Amino acid sequence: MKLLAHIKKTILGIREFIAPSYRPERHYMRGPGPACARAKRLEPSASFR
């Protein structure tokens, strides 16, 4: 059983090297995020300038 697991892991590693499985939804943000919201709350409003 360990031999089959090792063979499977090796084959999957080779496949990933040749044709990586890129999933764009893992690599981009869907909005400005909480840091931007905090920064906007800390800015003085236009009436104080």
DAKA-V108201 format. One record per residue. N is the residue number from 0. RES is the residue in one letter. PHI is phi in radians with two decimals (NA if undefined). PSI is psi in radians with two decimals (999 if undefined). Layout:
n->N res->RES phi->PHI psi->PSI
n->N res->RES phi->PHI psi->PSI
This chain:
n->0 res->M phi->NA psi->-0.69
n->1 res->K phi->-1.14 psi->-0.58
n->2 res->L phi->-1.14 psi->-0.77
n->3 res->L phi->-1.12 psi->-0.69
n->4 res->A phi->-1.12 psi->-0.69
n->5 res->H phi->-1.16 psi->-0.74
n->6 res->I phi->-1.11 psi->-0.77
n->7 res->K phi->-1.08 psi->-0.77
n->8 res->K phi->-1.10 psi->-0.70
n->9 res->T phi->-1.15 psi->-0.79
n->10 res->I phi->-1.11 psi->-0.75
n->11 res->L phi->-1.12 psi->-0.63
n->12 res->G phi->-1.13 psi->-0.74
n->13 res->I phi->-1.13 psi->-0.76
n->14 res->R phi->-1.07 psi->-0.75
n->15 res->E phi->-1.14 psi->-0.58
n->16 res->F phi->-1.22 psi->-0.73
n->17 res->I phi->-1.32 psi->-0.83
n->18 res->A phi->-2.36 psi->1.50
n->19 res->P phi->-1.07 psi->2.53
n->20 res->S phi->-1.61 psi->1.62
n->21 res->Y phi->-1.55 psi->2.22
n->22 res->R phi->-2.08 psi->1.83
n->23 res->P phi->-1.08 psi->-0.48
n->24 res->E phi->-1.15 psi->-0.28
n->25 res->R phi->-1.44 psi->-0.24
n->26 res->H phi->-2.10 psi->0.24
n->27 res->Y phi->-2.42 psi->2.69
n->28 res->M phi->-1.54 psi->2.64
n->29 res->R phi->-1.91 psi->0.77
n->30 res->G phi->2.54 psi->3.10
n->31 res->P phi->-1.23 psi->-0.48
n->32 res->G phi->1.55 psi->3.02
n->33 res->P phi->-1.22 psi->-0.50
n->34 res->A phi->-1.14 psi->-0.68
n->35 res->C phi->-1.16 psi->-0.70
n->36 res->A phi->-1.12 psi->-0.71
n->37 res->R phi->-1.12 psi->-0.71
n->38 res->A phi->-1.14 psi->-0.67
n->39 res->K phi->-1.16 psi->-0.62
n->40 res->R phi->-1.22 psi->-0.50
n->41 res->L phi->-1.43 psi->-0.35
n->42 res->E phi->-1.20 psi->2.46
n->43 res->P phi->-1.19 psi->2.57
n->44 res->S phi->-1.27 psi->2.89
n->45 res->A phi->-1.13 psi->-0.48
n->46 res->S phi->-1.23 psi->-0.35
n->47 res->F phi->-1.55 psi->-0.13
n->48 res->R phi->-1.50 psi->999
